[in-house]
Amino acid sequence: MSSSDWGDGTRSVRAGEGAPVPGAPLRPSPVFAAPFHLGDLPPRTGGADAYARTEQPTLRDFEAAVGDLDGGRCLSFATGMAAISAAVLACVGAGDRIVLPSDGYYTTRLLAADELERFGVRVDYVATTEIEAVAAAGGLEGARLVLLETPSNPQLDVCDIAVVARAARAAGALLAVDNTTATPLGQRPLALGAHLTVGSDTKALTGHSDLLLGHVSTTDDDLYARIQGWRNHTGNTPGPFEAWLGHRSMSTLDLRLARQAANAAAVAEVLAGSSVVSGVRWPWRAGDPSFELASRQMLRPNGVLSAELPDEAAVAKLLAGSRLWAAATSFGGVHSTLDRRAQWGGDAVAPGFVRFSCGIEDTDDLVADLSVALAALD
């Protein structure tokens, strides 16, 4: 059996491993060096490392592991936004047109509005639920790059990656997919035709809310070299400790996703059954607008859902009545959190719109705690 035939748990633990060496550590230890001994070798010859901004063994270990899960070659970055910036800026230039999700991560839109447009990049925004129709109507013609985020953050809409990938390739455009919410175990955009897959590994991939990381993966050698050159020139590499910690943490991804998804399924029913909650969204709940496509396109569910409470005061009261749900941004961690998105000012959502991120606590405990907190709002 090849490693690609292994289950998610085995792949999470074994991803990126080489052949065992007697006497070597079971797991690679972090290498903290910035410069390396050159000896009498010219730089970057004979496979020798020279300087950690451009080559670093601990980063390679992490990248090999993530690349195995993504199905491509991976480059790591200091943050998810550094990864998105590299995927965009390494591929577009002045006068180019790019298509971004109007309902995706708001900092990506800030990158476009505050940086890309001043460099002469034309930016068009399309909602996740509309991109397939735009693609079918020829709306990707003349685009250099199309970025999808599916499921979208925070509203959890899903689009058909393979359909958009075919249209993008026919139009001569590159397709990148922000796969942060799904994770490489939940969705494999490269296998669906995307040129690039991008992730904020701060979220569920590493899943412990204690580091910042991002990555870009591709199967295209030219794109890999272009993005690697961008990273080397701009210095967007993560530190070796972060890369090592990320590699260690992703070993439990399969286990964490399973518990988070079970919790999300139960929490979605609690929220849907409350008289003070509306608009419950979880793509794997029957009846959700994204259910059919998510069930067909994605490999497994995760623990992120959203819903709307009456107003800001209701969200505050819910938090005050809960012992297990903490107010925090980001998502995908082992702790259950909720985030009132309107407070950040970047998303077109109602004041009581909340993104829930289910952790790995016992399902019964989370349900009981949330039920008590919701009952206080009736």
N, C-alpha and C positions, 0 to 999 in steps of 0.2 A: 504493500500500500504506500503510495506517495504521500508526502506531507499535505498536498492539496486535497487529499481525500479524508484527512483527519477531521474530527468534529471540532466545534468551536472551542471547547475547553482545552483540548490537546493543542490546537493551533495557538491559542492565547498563551499557553505556558511555553511552548516549544518554538514559537516564531523567532526567526533570526539566529537560531543556534547552529553552530558548526559541529563538526565531528568531535566527540569527546576526546580529551587528551589526558592520559593518566597523570595524576598529580596536580592538574590544573583545577581552579575553583569550579564548582558546579555551575555557578552563575558568574558572569564577568564582573569584576570590580571596577569602580570608576577610576579613570586616569585623569588626574588634575593638571597635567603639564600644559603650559601654553607653548613654549618653544621646546623642540626636541633636538637631541644630538644629531648633527649632520655628518660628523666624521669627515671622510674625504669624498663624500658623494655630493654632486650638485643638487640643489633643491628640486624636489618633486621628481626624482629619478629612483629607479630600483624599488619603488613601492614604499619608500621611507616617509614617515611623517616629518613635517618641518615646523609648522606653526598652526595653532589650534583654530584660528579663524577659517582656514581653508581645508584642514584635514585633522581629524581627531578620532581616536579609536572608540571612545565611549559613544560619540555621536553615531558612528557607523553601526555599532551594536543596536542602538535604538532604531536607527533607520532601517536596518535589515529586518527587524521584527515588525515594524509598521508596514514596510513594503510587502512582506509576506502576506499580511492580512489584507492589504489593499489590492494585491495582485499586480504590483508595479515596482518601480524604483523610487525610493523615498528620499526627500531632503527635509531635515528638521529645521525649525525656526524658533526664535525666542518666545513668540506668542502666536496665537491664531491670526491676529491682524497682520503680523509680519509675514505670515504665510500667504494670506490673501493679497497683501500688497505686492509680494514677489510674483505671485501667479499673474497679477494684472500688469504690473509695471515692467516685468521682464518680457511681456508679450505685446504691448501696445506702445504707440508713440504719438507724437503730435499729429492731429488730423485724423486719427483713427476713430472708429465708432465702437463703443461697447454697449452691451445690453445687460442691465442689472435687475435683480428682483426689487420691485417697489415695496414689498412686504417682508424682505429679509432682514438680517441683522443690521441695526441702524448705523453702526459704526462703519460698515461697508459703504453705506450711502454718504456718510460724512467724508470718507476718503475720496469719494467721487466728487462731491460738491466743493470740498475745500482744497483738494490737491489736483485731481485729474483734470478738472475743467480749466484750472489756471494754466495747465500745461498744453491746452489745446486739444484735449481728448473730448470727443462728443459722447455724451452719456444719455442713453434712453432707458427708461424704467418701465418694466412690465410686471404685472402681478403674477404670482406663481400659478394661479388658476387660469390665467389668460395666455401664458407663453406658448402652449401647444397650438392654439388658434392663430397667434401671431406668426409662429413658425410656418404653419400650413399655408398662410396667406402670403408667404414670401417676405415677411417682416425681418428676417435675419440677413437678407441680402445687403452687402456692403458693411456688415459688422466684422470686426477683427476678432472680438472675443465675446462670448455669451457666458454669463455666470448664473447658475441655478443654485437655489438653496431649497432642498427638499428632504424631509419636511421643513417648511419654512419656520422661522423663529421670529415672533412667538406664536403665530396663529395656527401652525401645524397643517398647512395646506400642502398637497403633494402634486407634483407634475410628472409626466411620463418622460423619464430621462432618455430612453432609447428613441422615442419619436423626435424629441428635440435634437438629439445627437445626429440623427440622419439628416434633419433639415440644416443643422449647422454645418455639417461636412459638405453637403450639397452647395451651400452658400459660400464655402471657403472660409468659414469662421472656426475658431477654436472654441471648444466647450469645456468649461470648468464647473465642477459641482462641489459646493460646500456641503460636506457630508458629516458635519459636526453632530447634528442631532441623531442621525441614524447610527453612526460609528461604522468602522469597516466590517464588523460582524453583522450589522443590520442591513447593509446595502453596499454594493460594489459598483460604483459608477463607471470605473474603467472597463469592466466587463459588459456594460450597457452602452458603450460607445463614446464615453467622455474622453477628452484628451488629458484632463487633469482632474484629480480629486484633492480637495483641500480640507483640513480639519483643524479646529481648535482643540488641541489635546489637553488643554486645561480642564475640559469638560469630562464627558463620560469615559473617554479612552483611558485616561489615567485615574480619574474618578475619586480622588481623595481631597480635593479642594486645597491643595497645599503647594501647587506649582503652576507656572505659566509655560506653555509649550504649544507649538503648532507644527504642521507638516504639509508638504505638497508631494503627491505621488503621480507618476506618469509611466507609460510604457514606451514613450517616444524618446529616443536617445538625444535628438536635437533639442527638444524642449527641456529635457533634463539638464543638458549642458548650459542652455540659456539661463535657466533658473538658478543653477549652481553658480554661474558667473555673477548673476545679480546678487546672490547671497554673499559671495566672497567679496564683492566690491563694496557692498553696503554694510557688511559686518552684522548680519541678522542671525547669527548662530546662537543657539542656547548654550548655557554653561554645561560642563560635563556632569555636575551633580544633578541638575534638572533632567538631563537625558537619561542618566542611570536610574534616577527615581521613577521617571516615566516608564522605562523599560520594566522595572520591577513591578510597578503598579498595574500595568496592563495584563499581567499574568492572570489576574482575577476578573478580567473583563466579562467573560462568559458567565461566571457566577453572579457578578453584580447585576448584569443586564437581566438575568432571569428573575432575580428577586425584585428589581425595580419594576419590571414589566408586570409581575404578579401584583405588586402594590398598586401600580397605576390602574390596572383593571378593576381592582376593588374600590379604589378612591374615585374612579370615574362614576361608578354606580352610586356611591354615597353622594357625590356632588349632584348627579342627575336626579336623585330622589329628594333633594332639598328644595323647599319652596322659595328660598331666597337666592338660588343660584340659577343662572341661565347660560346658554351657549357653551355647554361642556364639549370640549374637543379632545379626542384621542384617536388617532387614525386607525387603531385596531379595535375600536368599539363599533359593533354593528349599527348601521344607521349614520355613522359619521360621514360627512361628504368625501373624505379621503379614504374611506374603508376599502372600497373595491380595488382601487389602484395600489394602495399600500399593501394589501394582501397579495397582490400579484407581483409587484415590483420588489418589495422589500423582503429580506430574509427572516427577520424577527422583530418584535416590538421592543420599545424601550420604556422609560419611566417618566417621560415628560408629557404633561397635558395642560390644558388651559380652560378657564371658565371666567364668567363675569359675575361679580357681586354687585349689589345695588349702587355702591359708591365707595369713596375712599374711607369713610368712617366705618363702613361694614368690614372692610379689609382689616383695619386696625383692631376692631372688636374681635374678629376671628383670631387674629394673632394673640391678642390678650387672653383669649380663652383656651389657647392650645399650649401643651407642654412639649410637643414633638415637632411642630412645624415652625421653623425659624425664618425670619425675614432676611433674605440674602439674594443677591443677584448671582448670575452664572447658573449652571445646572449640571446634572449628571453625577453628582457626588454621592457619598455614602450617607449623608444626612439629608433628611427631607426638608425642603425649603419652599417658600413661595415668594414671588416677586411681583409687586404691583408695577406693571410696566409703564404706566402713564407718568410715574414720578421721574423717569429718566428723560422724558420729553422727545424721544426719537421715534416712537411708534404711534400710528394713528389708531389708538384704542381708547375705550371708555375709561373713566377714572377708576372704576372697580374691576377692570380686567386684570386677571392674575395668571401668571405662569406657575404651575406646580411642578416641582421636580421631586419625584419619589426616591427616597433613599433605600437602604437595605434593612431598615428596622423590621421587626415582625409585623406582618400584615394586620393581624388582629389588633395590635397596639395602635398602629396608625389609623385604622378605621375607627376604633373606639374614640381616640383622641379627637379626630376631625369631627366625628358625629356630635360629641359634646360641645365643641366650639361652634358648630353650625346651629345647634339647637338654641344656643344663646342669642342667635340673630333672629329667630322666628318672632 
